[in-house]
Amino acid sequence: MLLATLMLLQTAPAVQDVPTAQVQAVGETMAVASLEDAADDPAIWRNARDPRQSLIVATDKKAGLNVYDLSGKLRSTLQAGRVNNVDLRSWGGQVIVAASDRNDKANAKLALYTLDTKAAKLTEIGRFEAGAGEAYGLCMYAPRGGKLYAFVVHKAGTIVQMEILSEGGAIKADRVRTMKLATQSEGCVADDRTGLLYVGEEDVGVWRFGANPRDALGGEKVIAADGKTLVADVEGVAIAAQGTRGGYLVVSSQGDSAYGLWRLPDLAYAGRFRITAGKFGATSETDGIEVSTAGFGPGLQGGLMLAQDGDNAPAAQNFKLVRWADVRKALRLK
């Protein structure tokens, strides 16, 4: 039995056997104020008139929300307590920022804010009940027709869909649907183009659901945490969009400090890469990620990826900026 086990271990594919490209960061944000495991998840607001003036909103999950410019300079901080994941959408003439509020670990909440894009400051709208349990992951969904939703992913795997509404000039959020995964879950992203939601179950893989309130409650596991292309924990999930349906689903393979890509819409495996040290440090044990394939001015015409860095020693954790064009080149993507 021992000999058979040794032979099996020798023949089993290892993580290092899967080709993994390398890219380097071209920038980084200032470190968060909190120590140890604190930085978590970023979102990008793109200034369509002057993309160089775009902003990054990111969580310090022990303290609140930070707003950075593309140079990585900290523009403002909002003391919001323990907010874990963040996302944003332009809606109704405003930029609405949503965060998963875990200040009360027994009762999840959705925290909503407006982003003043000129002043680079956040203002709280309110916090809304999102069911019993600890809020963890979060993503937003803005389908055609002017609706706006947020998905609050509980640590135990419950997924609560909230509709964000404007009534009489006031913004509120109501629960409209609840789904469930079996074990600890966090990262998610909704594809506004196709009406699909992708959620990471940390030790299992990535699940796909319909993103509309009347869609089925059950999901389909579409990517497995196989220990090769995707190594648990499954963490941040983002979409690098191309055209009306295409692009790539990008997933943080936290267990080996890498990132995997799966082609949309068929989810065929497309490769993986790491962010290695150069002018700026490498990333490791990444939690949240974000990708935009839109242009952000000179040097970033091909898009931008943000990745949380779990070890930014000697400073506290931060977020690294990567040219999406460098990822495409490294993986020879079409």
C-alpha positions as CSV (number, residue, x, y, z in Angstrom):
1,M,0.0,0.0,0.0
2,L,2.8,2.4,0.9
3,L,4.6,1.7,-2.4
4,A,1.4,2.2,-4.4
5,T,0.8,5.5,-2.6
6,L,4.3,6.7,-3.3
7,M,3.9,5.8,-7.0
8,L,0.6,7.7,-7.1
9,L,2.2,10.8,-5.6
10,Q,5.0,10.6,-8.1
11,T,2.7,10.4,-11.1
12,A,0.0,13.0,-10.0
13,P,0.3,16.4,-11.7
14,A,1.8,19.0,-9.5
15,V,1.0,22.7,-9.5
16,Q,4.4,23.6,-10.9
17,D,3.7,21.3,-13.9
18,V,1.0,23.7,-15.1
19,P,2.6,26.5,-17.2
20,T,2.3,29.7,-15.3
21,A,3.3,33.0,-17.0
22,Q,4.8,36.0,-15.2
23,V,4.0,39.7,-15.3
24,Q,5.1,42.6,-13.2
25,A,3.1,45.4,-11.6
26,V,3.4,48.9,-13.0
27,G,2.1,50.6,-9.9
28,E,0.8,50.1,-6.4
29,T,-1.4,51.9,-3.9
30,M,-0.3,53.3,-0.6
31,A,-0.5,50.7,2.2
32,V,-3.7,50.4,4.3
33,A,-3.6,51.8,7.8
34,S,-4.4,48.6,9.5
35,L,-1.8,45.9,10.1
36,E,-1.7,42.2,9.3
37,D,-4.6,40.8,7.1
38,A,-6.5,44.0,6.3
39,A,-6.5,45.1,2.6
40,D,-9.0,42.9,0.8
41,D,-11.0,44.0,-2.3
42,P,-10.8,46.8,-4.9
43,A,-13.2,48.3,-7.5
44,I,-12.5,50.8,-10.3
45,W,-14.4,53.9,-11.3
46,R,-13.4,54.9,-14.8
47,N,-13.6,58.6,-15.8
48,A,-14.8,58.3,-19.3
49,R,-13.9,62.0,-20.1
50,D,-10.4,61.7,-18.8
51,P,-9.4,58.1,-17.9
52,R,-6.2,59.2,-16.3
53,Q,-8.4,60.8,-13.5
54,S,-10.1,57.4,-12.7
55,L,-10.3,56.2,-9.1
56,I,-9.9,53.1,-7.1
57,V,-12.1,52.3,-4.2
58,A,-10.8,49.5,-1.9
59,T,-11.4,48.0,1.5
60,D,-9.4,48.0,4.7
61,K,-11.5,45.4,6.2
62,K,-10.5,46.4,9.7
63,A,-11.3,50.1,9.3
64,G,-13.3,51.1,6.2
65,L,-13.0,52.3,2.6
66,N,-10.1,54.0,0.9
67,V,-10.2,56.0,-2.3
68,Y,-7.0,56.1,-4.4
69,D,-6.0,57.7,-7.7
70,L,-4.2,55.7,-10.4
71,S,-0.8,56.8,-9.1
72,G,-1.7,54.9,-5.9
73,K,-2.0,58.1,-3.8
74,L,-4.6,57.9,-1.0
75,R,-7.2,60.6,-1.7
76,S,-9.6,59.9,1.1
77,T,-10.7,57.4,3.8
78,L,-14.1,56.7,5.2
79,Q,-14.2,55.1,8.6
80,A,-16.8,52.4,7.9
81,G,-15.7,49.7,10.2
82,R,-15.4,46.1,9.0
83,V,-16.4,46.2,5.4
84,N,-15.0,43.2,3.4
85,N,-15.7,43.4,-0.3
86,V,-16.6,46.3,-2.5
87,D,-18.1,47.1,-6.0
88,L,-19.6,50.1,-7.7
89,R,-21.8,51.1,-10.6
90,S,-22.9,54.4,-12.2
91,W,-26.7,54.6,-11.7
92,G,-29.2,57.3,-11.8
93,G,-26.6,60.1,-12.3
94,Q,-24.6,58.9,-9.3
95,V,-21.8,56.5,-8.7
96,I,-23.2,53.9,-6.2
97,V,-20.6,52.0,-4.1
98,A,-21.7,48.9,-2.2
99,A,-19.8,47.0,0.4
100,S,-20.4,43.8,2.5
101,D,-20.8,45.0,6.1
102,R,-19.6,42.5,8.7
103,N,-19.5,44.7,11.7
104,D,-22.2,42.4,13.2
105,K,-21.0,38.9,12.4
106,A,-24.4,37.5,13.3
107,N,-26.4,39.7,10.9
108,A,-25.2,40.6,7.4
109,K,-25.7,44.0,6.0
110,L,-25.3,45.8,2.7
111,A,-23.6,49.1,3.1
112,L,-24.3,51.7,0.3
113,Y,-22.4,54.9,-0.5
114,T,-22.1,57.6,-3.1
115,L,-18.8,58.5,-4.6
116,D,-18.1,62.1,-5.3
117,T,-15.8,61.6,-8.3
118,K,-14.4,65.2,-8.3
119,A,-13.5,65.3,-4.6
120,A,-12.7,61.5,-4.5
121,K,-14.8,61.1,-1.3
122,L,-17.5,58.7,-0.2
123,T,-20.7,59.5,1.6
124,E,-22.7,56.8,3.3
125,I,-26.3,56.3,2.1
126,G,-27.3,53.6,4.7
127,R,-27.0,50.0,5.8
128,F,-29.6,47.4,4.9
129,E,-30.4,44.0,6.4
130,A,-29.1,41.1,4.3
131,G,-30.0,38.1,6.4
132,A,-28.7,36.2,9.4
133,G,-25.0,35.4,9.1
134,E,-21.6,37.0,8.5
135,A,-21.3,39.2,5.4
136,Y,-18.3,38.3,3.3
137,G,-18.3,38.7,-0.5
138,L,-20.1,41.3,-2.6
139,C,-20.7,42.2,-6.2
140,M,-23.1,44.4,-8.1
141,Y,-25.3,43.7,-11.2
142,A,-26.7,46.4,-13.5
143,P,-28.7,44.8,-16.3
144,R,-30.3,46.8,-19.1
145,G,-33.4,48.7,-18.1
146,G,-32.1,50.7,-15.2
147,K,-32.3,48.1,-12.5
148,L,-29.5,47.7,-9.9
149,Y,-28.7,44.8,-7.6
150,A,-26.1,43.7,-5.1
151,F,-25.2,40.2,-4.1
152,V,-24.1,39.7,-0.5
153,V,-22.2,36.4,-0.1
154,H,-22.3,35.2,3.5
155,K,-19.2,33.4,4.8
156,A,-21.2,30.2,5.3
157,G,-22.3,30.1,1.6
158,T,-25.6,31.9,1.6
159,I,-26.0,34.4,-1.3
160,V,-28.6,37.2,-0.8
161,Q,-29.6,39.2,-3.8
162,M,-30.7,42.8,-2.9
163,E,-32.4,45.2,-5.2
164,I,-31.3,48.8,-4.9
165,L,-34.2,51.3,-5.3
166,S,-34.7,55.0,-5.4
167,E,-38.0,56.1,-3.8
168,G,-38.9,59.7,-3.3
169,G,-35.2,60.7,-3.6
170,A,-34.1,58.2,-1.0
171,I,-32.1,55.1,-1.8
172,K,-32.9,51.8,-0.1
173,A,-32.3,48.1,-0.7
174,D,-34.7,45.1,-0.4
175,R,-34.0,41.4,-0.4
176,V,-35.4,39.7,-3.5
177,R,-33.8,36.2,-3.7
178,T,-31.6,33.9,-1.6
179,M,-29.3,31.1,-2.9
180,K,-27.0,28.7,-1.1
181,L,-23.6,27.1,-1.5
182,A,-22.5,24.3,0.9
183,T,-19.3,25.8,2.4
184,Q,-17.3,29.0,2.9
185,S,-17.7,31.3,0.0
186,E,-16.7,34.9,-0.8
187,G,-15.6,36.3,-4.2
188,C,-18.2,37.0,-6.9
189,V,-18.8,38.9,-10.1
190,A,-21.9,39.5,-12.2
191,D,-21.7,40.0,-15.9
192,D,-24.0,42.9,-16.8
193,R,-23.9,41.8,-20.5
194,T,-25.1,38.3,-20.1
195,G,-27.0,38.2,-16.9
196,L,-24.8,35.6,-15.3
197,L,-23.4,35.5,-11.7
198,Y,-20.1,33.7,-10.8
199,V,-19.4,32.9,-7.1
200,G,-16.3,31.3,-5.6
201,E,-16.8,28.5,-3.0
202,E,-13.3,28.6,-1.5
203,D,-12.4,24.9,-1.3
204,V,-14.6,23.8,-4.2
205,G,-14.4,26.1,-7.2
206,V,-16.6,28.6,-9.1
207,W,-20.3,28.3,-9.5
208,R,-22.5,30.0,-12.1
209,F,-26.0,31.3,-11.4
210,G,-28.5,33.4,-13.3
211,A,-28.2,36.9,-12.0
212,N,-31.9,38.0,-12.4
213,P,-34.3,37.7,-9.4
214,R,-36.6,35.2,-11.2
215,D,-33.8,32.9,-12.3
216,A,-33.4,29.5,-10.7
217,L,-32.1,29.3,-7.2
218,G,-29.7,26.5,-8.0
219,G,-26.2,27.0,-9.5
220,E,-23.8,25.0,-11.7
221,K,-20.2,24.3,-10.7
222,V,-18.3,25.4,-13.8
223,I,-14.7,25.5,-12.5
224,A,-13.2,23.1,-10.0
225,A,-10.5,23.9,-7.5
226,D,-8.4,21.1,-9.0
227,G,-5.1,21.9,-7.3
228,K,-3.5,22.6,-10.7
229,T,-5.2,25.4,-12.6
230,L,-7.0,26.7,-9.5
231,V,-5.6,26.1,-6.1
232,A,-7.8,26.6,-3.0
233,D,-8.6,29.0,-1.6
234,V,-10.7,30.4,-4.4
235,E,-10.8,34.1,-3.7
236,G,-11.3,37.2,-6.0
237,V,-13.3,36.8,-9.2
238,A,-13.4,39.3,-12.0
239,I,-14.4,39.6,-15.7
240,A,-12.1,40.9,-18.4
241,A,-14.8,41.7,-20.9
242,Q,-14.5,41.7,-24.7
243,G,-17.5,42.5,-26.9
244,T,-21.0,41.5,-26.1
245,R,-20.3,38.1,-24.5
246,G,-16.5,37.3,-24.7
247,G,-13.5,37.9,-22.7
248,Y,-12.2,36.0,-19.6
249,L,-13.2,35.0,-16.1
250,V,-10.2,35.8,-13.9
251,V,-9.9,34.0,-10.6
252,S,-7.4,34.4,-7.7
253,S,-5.8,31.1,-7.0
254,Q,-4.8,32.0,-3.5
255,G,-3.2,28.7,-2.6
256,D,-0.3,29.2,-4.9
257,S,-0.4,33.0,-5.4
258,A,-1.5,32.9,-9.0
259,Y,-4.4,33.9,-11.2
260,G,-6.3,31.6,-13.6
261,L,-8.2,32.6,-16.7
262,W,-11.2,30.9,-18.3
263,R,-12.6,32.0,-21.7
264,L,-16.1,33.5,-21.9
265,P,-18.7,32.3,-22.7
266,D,-17.6,28.7,-22.8
267,L,-15.3,28.8,-19.8
268,A,-12.5,26.8,-21.5
269,Y,-9.3,27.1,-19.6
270,A,-7.0,29.8,-21.0
271,G,-3.9,29.9,-18.8
272,R,-2.6,31.3,-15.6
273,F,0.0,33.8,-14.4
274,R,1.7,35.3,-11.4
275,I,2.6,38.9,-10.5
276,T,6.3,38.8,-9.8
277,A,8.8,41.3,-8.3
278,G,10.1,44.1,-10.5
279,K,10.0,47.8,-9.8
280,F,7.2,47.0,-7.5
281,G,6.9,43.9,-5.3
282,A,5.3,40.6,-6.2
283,T,1.8,39.7,-5.0
284,S,1.0,36.7,-2.8
285,E,-2.1,35.1,-1.3
286,T,-4.3,37.5,-3.2
287,D,-7.9,38.1,-1.9
288,G,-9.8,40.6,-4.1
289,I,-9.1,41.4,-7.8
290,E,-10.6,43.7,-10.4
291,V,-10.1,44.0,-14.1
292,S,-11.2,46.6,-16.7
293,T,-10.3,46.2,-20.3
294,A,-11.1,49.9,-21.1
295,G,-8.3,52.3,-21.7
296,F,-6.9,54.4,-18.8
297,G,-4.6,56.7,-20.7
298,P,-0.9,56.5,-21.7
299,G,0.6,53.2,-20.6
300,L,-2.7,51.7,-19.7
301,Q,-4.5,51.8,-23.1
302,G,-5.1,48.1,-23.0
303,G,-6.8,48.0,-19.6
304,L,-6.0,47.6,-15.9
305,M,-5.9,44.8,-13.3
306,L,-5.9,45.4,-9.6
307,A,-4.7,42.7,-7.1
308,Q,-4.6,42.7,-3.4
309,D,-1.1,41.9,-2.0
310,G,-1.2,39.7,1.1
311,D,2.5,40.4,1.9
312,N,3.7,43.9,1.2
313,A,6.4,43.8,3.9
314,P,7.8,45.8,5.5
315,A,4.7,47.9,4.9
316,A,1.1,46.9,5.5
317,Q,-0.9,45.2,2.7
318,N,-1.8,47.1,-0.4
319,F,-3.0,46.7,-4.0
320,K,-0.9,46.3,-7.1
321,L,-1.7,47.7,-10.6
322,V,-0.9,45.6,-13.7
323,R,-1.3,46.4,-17.3
324,W,-3.9,44.1,-18.8
325,A,-2.0,44.2,-22.1
326,D,0.9,42.6,-20.3
327,V,-1.3,39.7,-19.1
328,R,-2.6,39.2,-22.7
329,K,0.9,39.2,-24.1
330,A,2.3,36.8,-21.4
331,L,-0.6,34.3,-22.1
332,R,-0.7,34.9,-25.8
333,L,-4.3,35.7,-25.7
334,K,-6.1,36.7,-28.9
